[in-house]
Amino acid sequence: MTGPAAPLSGLPRDLHPLAWWSWAIGLATAASLTTNPLLLLLVMGSATVVVMARRSGHPFGRSFRLYVMLAVLTVVLRVVFRIVFGGQEIGHVLLDLPEVPLPDWAAGIRLLGPVTREALLAGLYDGLRLAAIILCVGAANSLANPKRLLATVPPALYEIGTALVMAVTIFPQLADSARRVRAAQALRGGATSGVGRLRRFLVPVLEDALERSLSLAAGMDTRGYGRSGEATPRERRVTGSLLLLALLGICVGTYAWLDPTAPRVLALPMLGAGLATAVLGMASAGRRVHRTRYRPDPWRAPELVTVATGLVVALLGWWVAHTQVVVAYPGVDLAPYLSPLALVVGVLGAVPALATPVPASAVARQEVVA
């Protein structure tokens, strides 16, 4: 007797971490190219749907709630800053606050004053854009395994990769530490409100997160991650020369691309040559770093669909921002609306919720709970 048929997205397994980050960066790029609140809400909704459907059973999978709270706090602070520092008399005044007089050296800065509807909407739109970018980064952190992400970093960038992975895992570590400390304090009892409870909660959480991060670094060092091998003086000179030429080419190409008076031959051609030289330099530098991989993560159809979704969302978002300016950057005096293409940008990001397999760790956790 045969078992149940596999779902269209494939058997349960964890998706490649770079695929999740590529998808999240594509959504964040589209969010950064608009201030339309409707489009931003759709992008945040797509990221939330994918996280709810495909987050793993590991501790980092429960960190998305922290990013949601950070996003909400960002919107609130952006509106508050508009009230405190953005007092203006032009527009529909909703609240007339007394203006705080400032000295002459603070000319151009206003504290309080009239609060207009236009200022509040502008602060809300800017806050939603920042919140959407935060949620996209949080979605990548909640979906991609940081330790497996570290294993995919090129050998030449293992030091930078270690620092980046340690930085992006701080929120997942805090989320897991907060859950453990809250459960322990609920069993012990004690103060349930006030400053005392906050102090009893924050100190163990920060200490536990720091200890776990240091343990991860110590474990990587013990296992010889990024161990440098022997390199001849000639190989070191070649690697250094390639990286120096790459840096020079990228700097010249970037300057010529930004300066319209510079010769065009120094713009994109020089930038492309610099990037190609940088790839050669990193490949040469990676030869002296010995690292083994156990069961490397495969690239299959779900990974390609996820990366393609992020790329298409970013390209369509760029197209909307340059061809439909009224849709991408609506004014505060008119109600925002969505074009059919903008609607596709906001909804397309949810494709990985159906096109990717269920994480194996989530299935294992459900079986344990059952």
Protein Blocks (a to p, Z undefined) as FASTA:
>chain_A
ZZddddfkbpaddddfklmmmmmmmmmmmmmmccbfklmmmmmmmmmmmmmmmpcfbfkl
mmmmmmmmmmmmmmmmmmmmmmmmmgcfedcdfbdcddddddfklgoiaeehjddfklmm
mmmmmmmmmmmmmmmmmmmmmmpcfklmmmmpcfklmmmmmmmmmmmmmmmmmmmmmmmm
mmmmmmngpafedjklmmmmmmmmmmmmmmmmmmmmmmmmmnopaiacdddfklmmmmmm
mmmmmmmmmmmmmmmmmmmkbcfklmmmmmmmmmmmmmmmmmmmmmmpccddehiadddf
klmmmmmmmmmmmmmmmmmmmmmmmlmmccfkbccdddfklmmmmmmmmmmmmmpccdfk
lmmmmmmmZZ
